[in-house]
Structures are given as structure tokens and as C-alpha cells.
Amino acid sequence: MKLLQYKKLTIITAIGVLSSIVLILNGCAASQKIEAKSGAQLWAENCQRCHNTPSPSTFSPEQWETVGMHMQTRALITEKEREKIVAFLKQ
């Protein structure tokens, strides 16, 4: 009986470890896809989800920095994504 429980526990643990590995690898693949995107692409994909995007000339470069910081928390984007978006908007 204990041997059967041990085998079940081993199988469950192995499945858990494999699932974790798959999730980690998928996360890495998603990060690489984001890494390859330009600031313009990230701006269009993330900002238009919730509202019409303003023209890049709407705000000064300093204001875009502030807007970027605010929207990073609101849109749940990474720091790297924010940096790319803000760099695009400041051009």
C-alpha cells in the first residue's frame, strides 16, 4: 500500500515539475517575442486596448516619461516595454 502511494506521489511530482518547465519555457518565448517588437508596435498593441492613442506630438518628451510611468502600472507592461514605447513617442 505504501509503495502504491509512493508511486502516485512520484508521478504527481513529476507532472508538476514538467508543467513548471513548460510554463517557464513558454514565458521565455513570449519575452523573446516582446523583445523583438519595436516601440511603435508595442504602443499600438498596448495603448489601443483601452483608449484611442494620442499623437506622439501631444506631449513633450518629459511628459511622455511621466505618462509612461503611469501607464506601465495601469497597462501592466514591463519596464523594457515602457522604455521602448516612450523612446518611440519622444522621437
C-alpha positions in Angstrom: 0.0 0.0 0.0 2.8 2.4 0.9 4.6 1.6 -2.3 1.5 2.5 -4.4 1.2 5.8 -2.5 4.9 6.5 -3.2 4.5 5.8 -6.9 1.4 8.1 -7.1 3.3 10.9 -5.3 6.3 10.4 -7.6 4.1 10.7 -10.7 2.3 13.7 -9.3 5.6 15.4 -8.5 7.0 14.6 -12.0 3.9 16.0 -13.6 4.2 19.2 -11.5 7.9 19.6 -12.4 7.2 19.1 -16.1 4.3 21.5 -16.1 6.5 24.1 -14.4 9.2 23.7 -17.1 6.7 24.1 -19.9 5.3 27.3 -18.3 8.8 28.7 -17.9 9.8 27.9 -21.5 6.5 29.5 -22.8 7.2 32.6 -20.7 10.7 32.8 -22.2 9.3 32.5 -25.7 6.8 35.3 -25.0 9.6 37.5 -23.6 11.6 37.0 -26.8 8.6 37.9 -29.0 8.2 41.2 -27.0 11.9 41.8 -27.1 11.8 41.7 -30.9 8.9 44.3 -31.1 9.5 48.0 -31.8 8.2 50.8 -29.6 5.7 51.6 -32.3 4.3 48.1 -32.3 4.1 47.9 -28.5 2.5 51.3 -28.4 -0.2 50.3 -30.9 -0.8 46.9 -29.2 -0.9 48.0 -25.6 -2.3 51.6 -25.6 -5.1 51.0 -28.0 -6.5 48.2 -25.9 -8.1 50.7 -23.6 -8.3 54.1 -25.4 -7.5 56.0 -28.5 -3.8 56.7 -28.6 -2.8 60.3 -28.7 -0.4 61.7 -31.3 3.2 61.5 -30.2 3.3 65.3 -30.5 0.5 65.6 -27.9 3.0 65.7 -25.0 6.6 66.8 -24.5 9.4 64.2 -24.0 9.3 64.9 -20.3 5.6 64.5 -20.2 5.8 61.2 -22.1 8.2 59.9 -19.4 5.5 60.7 -16.7 2.7 59.2 -18.8 4.9 56.1 -19.5 5.4 55.5 -15.8 1.7 55.9 -15.0 0.6 53.7 -17.9 3.2 51.0 -17.0 1.3 50.2 -13.9 -2.1 50.7 -15.5 -1.4 48.5 -18.6 0.8 46.0 -16.7 3.7 46.3 -19.2 7.3 45.7 -18.3 9.9 48.3 -17.8 11.6 47.3 -21.1 8.2 47.7 -23.0 7.7 51.1 -21.3 11.2 52.2 -22.3 10.6 51.2 -25.9 7.2 52.9 -26.1 8.4 56.1 -24.5 11.5 56.2 -26.8 9.2 55.9 -29.8 6.9 58.7 -28.6 9.8 61.0 -27.8 11.2 60.8 -31.4 
